[in-house]
Amino acid sequence: MSQETGQEVSQDVLDTIKGQIDNNPIILYMKGSPQAPQCGFSAQTVQCLMACGERFAYVDILSNPEIRATLPTYANWPTFPQLYVEGELVGGCDIITEMYQSGELEPLIKEAAKVAE
């Protein structure tokens, strides 16, 4: 019986994650908050995003253990942070940093922000 409950919770959490990603054109799953990141990778990703000059949503996975446990399965991506733009997983810290340095990130973020207006 407890196994069924676990599956229900997982489905609820999956529905929550899907809703967050669907309802926010730019969303970052990270450790901590943009103002107080709790790991270096989250801090670096936030710096790249903030440098693009657009608002973005975030979820602190440290205060949301169910999301922290479920998101790697949802995305088939094992690590955090995870950036989603217009419903698609863009990647984690290394990919975001590379995209920012190559000039690919800012147009992607600006375009998603326009869609949100």
Secondary structure, 3 states (H helix, E strand, C coil): CHHHHHHHHHHHHHHHHHHHHHHCCEEEEECECCCCECCHHHHHHHHHHHHCCCCCEEEECCCCHHHHHHHHHHHCCCCCCEEEECCEEEECHHHHHHHHHHCCHHHHHHHHHHHHC
